[in-house]
């Protein structure tokens, strides 16, 4: 047996042993699966993937058919600083549970589940991208959580679509409060002057990545810093987004 074949045999045997001692489970219901990095069929059917029609600027899904390119009322009233935002999933109760397990529950095995969804959602944003930048955590929160969920999503996506990732391009210099339950106005105040630029982004088209688009306050704050630093354009990609942000208020 060649060295290469031996290594492949050892790798396969190790995977079988791991699956026997730690059998793969569904990321939602924890039911047994045949292979890791997946959801069971029942949980998969409970997810709601975003598709057209949606706002051409912020990606907000429309509840009725729309002809051609259209903007939602919020973007018509106050256009966002970023050019476009897209997301993979509607942020409902099922999606919230899934992301919470990834974000707070150390279930990093969900990354391979999320990656194809992000690849699909990023397609309208891909042309001429220069750099991927994740929304940062404050160092205190990063210390307690041990990882930045946006950074992990950005890293895996960057590898897949061959775009460089700058994990430290933005710094969260203020330990902002958790925004769950805050209104849009409260969120805007919470992230005001919370971010700083730590990298030269002049003339670059940036893909800003986060886990959830709620009201857009954090994404707008980060976009402002990148544009002030000379970025040519900022586009936004999130794993999920709230379908009715007006209800946050």
C-alpha positions as CSV (number, residue, x, y, z in Angstrom):
1,X,0.0,0.0,0.0
2,X,1.4,3.4,-1.0
3,X,1.8,6.2,1.6
4,X,-1.0,8.2,0.0
5,X,-3.4,5.2,0.1
6,X,-2.4,4.5,3.7
7,X,-3.2,8.1,4.7
8,X,-6.6,7.9,3.0
9,X,-7.3,4.7,4.8
10,X,-6.3,6.2,8.2
11,X,-8.4,9.3,7.5
12,X,-11.5,7.2,6.6
13,X,-11.1,5.0,9.6
14,X,-10.7,8.0,11.9
15,X,-13.9,9.5,10.5
16,X,-15.8,6.2,11.0
17,X,-14.5,6.1,14.6
18,X,-15.6,9.7,15.3
19,X,-19.0,9.1,13.8
20,X,-19.4,6.0,15.9
21,X,-18.4,7.6,19.2
22,X,-19.9,11.0,18.4
23,X,-22.7,10.3,15.9
24,X,-23.7,13.3,13.7
25,X,-26.9,15.0,14.7
26,X,-29.2,17.5,13.2
27,X,-28.3,21.1,14.0
28,X,-31.9,21.8,15.1
29,X,-33.7,18.8,16.6
30,X,-30.5,16.9,17.5
31,X,-31.8,13.8,15.8
32,X,-29.3,11.2,14.4
33,X,-28.0,11.8,10.9
34,X,-26.0,9.6,8.4
35,X,-23.3,12.3,8.0
36,X,-22.2,15.4,9.8
37,X,-22.9,19.0,8.7
38,X,-26.5,18.7,7.8
39,X,-30.1,19.1,8.9
40,X,-32.7,16.4,8.9
41,X,-35.5,16.6,6.3
42,X,-38.2,17.7,8.8
43,X,-36.1,20.6,10.0
44,X,-35.0,21.6,6.5
45,X,-38.6,22.0,5.5
46,X,-39.2,24.5,8.3
47,X,-36.6,27.0,7.0
48,X,-37.7,29.8,4.7
49,X,-35.1,30.8,2.1
50,X,-35.2,34.3,0.7
51,X,-36.0,34.7,-3.0
52,X,-37.2,37.4,-5.3
53,X,-39.1,39.6,-5.3
54,X,-37.2,41.8,-2.8
55,X,-36.0,45.3,-2.4
56,X,-33.1,45.9,-4.7
57,X,-31.2,47.9,-2.1
58,X,-31.7,46.2,1.3
59,X,-33.0,42.8,0.2
60,X,-36.3,43.1,2.2
61,X,-38.7,40.5,0.8
62,X,-41.9,41.8,-0.7
63,X,-45.2,40.1,0.2
64,X,-46.6,40.5,-3.3
65,X,-45.3,40.3,-6.8
66,X,-43.3,43.2,-8.1
67,X,-42.4,44.0,-11.7
68,X,-38.8,45.0,-12.4
69,X,-36.4,46.6,-10.0
70,X,-38.2,48.0,-6.9
71,X,-37.2,49.6,-3.6
72,X,-39.0,49.2,-0.3
73,X,-40.6,52.2,1.4
74,X,-37.7,52.6,3.9
75,X,-35.0,52.7,1.2
76,X,-37.1,55.1,-0.9
77,X,-37.3,57.4,2.1
78,X,-33.7,57.0,3.3
79,X,-31.5,55.1,0.9
80,X,-28.9,52.9,2.8
81,X,-25.2,53.8,2.7
82,X,-24.4,50.3,1.3
83,X,-25.2,49.6,-2.3
84,X,-27.0,46.3,-1.9
85,X,-27.8,43.8,0.9
86,X,-28.7,40.2,0.5
87,X,-29.5,37.3,2.9
88,X,-30.0,33.6,2.7
89,X,-32.9,33.0,5.2
90,X,-35.9,34.7,6.7
91,X,-35.1,35.3,10.4
92,X,-38.1,33.6,12.0
93,X,-38.4,31.4,15.1
94,X,-36.8,28.3,13.5
95,X,-33.9,30.3,12.0
96,X,-33.4,32.1,15.3
97,X,-32.9,28.8,17.1
98,X,-30.5,27.6,14.5
99,X,-28.3,30.7,14.5
100,X,-28.4,30.9,18.3
101,X,-26.9,27.5,18.5
102,X,-24.1,28.5,16.2
103,X,-23.6,31.9,17.8
104,X,-23.8,31.1,21.5
105,X,-23.8,27.3,21.7
106,X,-20.4,26.4,20.1
107,X,-22.1,24.4,17.4
108,X,-19.5,25.2,14.8
109,X,-20.3,22.0,12.9
110,X,-23.2,24.1,11.4
111,X,-20.7,26.1,9.3
112,X,-20.8,23.5,6.4
113,X,-24.6,23.7,6.5
114,X,-24.6,27.5,6.1
115,X,-21.9,27.8,3.4
116,X,-24.0,26.7,0.4
117,X,-26.8,29.1,1.5
118,X,-24.3,32.0,1.7
119,X,-22.8,31.1,-1.7
120,X,-26.2,31.3,-3.2
121,X,-27.1,34.5,-1.6
122,X,-23.8,36.2,-2.4
123,X,-24.1,35.7,-6.2
124,X,-25.7,39.1,-7.0
125,X,-23.0,40.8,-4.9
126,X,-19.9,39.0,-6.3
127,X,-18.8,41.1,-9.4
128,X,-15.6,43.0,-8.8
129,X,-15.3,42.2,-5.0
130,X,-11.9,43.2,-3.6
131,X,-12.3,42.3,0.1
132,X,-14.6,40.6,2.6
133,X,-14.9,42.2,6.0
134,X,-16.8,40.7,8.9
135,X,-18.7,42.9,11.5
136,X,-16.4,42.7,14.6
137,X,-17.0,41.9,18.2
138,X,-15.7,43.9,21.0
139,X,-12.7,42.2,22.6
140,X,-14.5,41.6,25.8
141,X,-17.3,39.8,24.1
142,X,-14.9,37.9,21.9
143,X,-13.0,36.8,25.0
144,X,-16.2,35.4,26.6
145,X,-17.6,33.8,23.4
146,X,-14.2,32.7,22.0
147,X,-15.1,33.3,18.4
148,X,-16.7,35.9,16.2
149,X,-19.6,34.2,14.3
150,X,-19.4,36.8,11.5
151,X,-15.7,36.2,11.2
152,X,-16.2,32.4,10.8
153,X,-18.8,32.9,8.1
154,X,-16.6,35.4,6.3
155,X,-13.5,33.1,6.4
156,X,-15.3,30.1,5.0
157,X,-17.1,32.2,2.3
158,X,-13.8,33.9,1.3
159,X,-12.2,30.5,0.8
160,X,-15.1,29.3,-1.3
161,X,-15.3,32.3,-3.7
162,X,-11.6,33.2,-3.7
163,X,-11.9,36.7,-2.2
164,X,-9.5,37.8,0.5
165,X,-10.8,38.3,4.0
166,X,-9.6,41.0,6.4
167,X,-10.7,39.9,9.8
168,X,-9.2,42.9,11.6
169,X,-10.2,45.6,9.1
170,X,-12.8,46.9,11.5
171,X,-12.6,47.3,15.2
172,X,-15.5,47.6,17.6
173,X,-13.9,50.1,20.0
174,X,-17.0,50.4,22.2
175,X,-18.5,47.6,24.3
176,X,-22.0,48.1,23.0
177,X,-25.0,46.5,24.7
178,X,-26.7,43.5,23.2
179,X,-29.3,44.7,20.8
180,X,-32.0,42.0,21.3
181,X,-35.2,43.8,22.1
182,X,-34.0,47.3,21.1
183,X,-35.9,49.6,18.8
184,X,-34.2,50.9,15.6
185,X,-33.5,54.2,17.3
186,X,-32.0,52.5,20.3
187,X,-29.8,50.4,18.0
188,X,-28.6,53.4,16.1
189,X,-27.6,55.1,19.4
190,X,-26.0,51.9,20.7
191,X,-23.6,51.6,17.7
192,X,-22.9,55.3,17.2
193,X,-19.1,55.8,16.8
194,X,-18.7,52.2,18.0
195,X,-16.4,51.1,15.0
196,X,-13.0,52.2,13.8
197,X,-11.1,51.3,10.6
198,X,-7.7,49.5,11.0
199,X,-6.9,48.9,7.3
200,X,-6.4,50.8,4.1
201,X,-9.6,50.2,2.0
202,X,-9.3,53.1,-0.4
203,X,-10.8,52.3,-3.8
204,X,-11.9,48.8,-2.8
205,X,-15.3,47.2,-3.2
206,X,-16.1,45.6,0.2
207,X,-18.4,42.8,1.1
208,X,-19.5,43.3,4.7
209,X,-20.6,40.1,6.4
210,X,-22.7,39.5,9.5
211,X,-25.1,36.8,10.8
212,X,-28.4,38.7,11.0
213,X,-29.8,41.9,9.4
214,X,-32.4,43.3,11.8
215,X,-32.8,47.0,11.4
216,X,-29.5,47.6,9.6
217,X,-28.2,49.9,12.3
218,X,-24.9,48.0,12.9
219,X,-24.4,47.4,9.1
220,X,-24.9,51.1,8.4
221,X,-22.5,52.1,11.1
222,X,-19.8,49.8,9.7
223,X,-20.5,50.9,6.2
224,X,-20.1,54.6,7.2
225,X,-16.6,53.8,8.6
226,X,-15.6,51.9,5.5
227,X,-16.8,54.7,3.2
228,X,-15.2,57.4,5.3
229,X,-12.0,55.4,4.9
230,X,-12.2,55.6,1.1
231,X,-13.9,52.4,0.2
232,X,-15.4,52.6,-3.3
233,X,-18.5,50.6,-2.4
234,X,-19.9,48.4,0.3
235,X,-22.2,45.5,-0.2
236,X,-23.8,43.5,2.6
237,X,-24.3,39.8,3.1
238,X,-26.0,38.2,6.1
239,X,-27.0,34.6,6.8
240,X,-30.5,35.8,7.7
241,X,-32.6,38.9,7.9
242,X,-35.8,40.1,9.6
243,X,-38.6,40.1,7.1
244,X,-40.7,42.8,8.9
245,X,-38.2,45.2,10.5
246,X,-41.0,47.7,11.3
247,X,-42.1,45.3,14.0
248,X,-38.8,45.8,15.8
249,X,-39.9,49.3,16.8
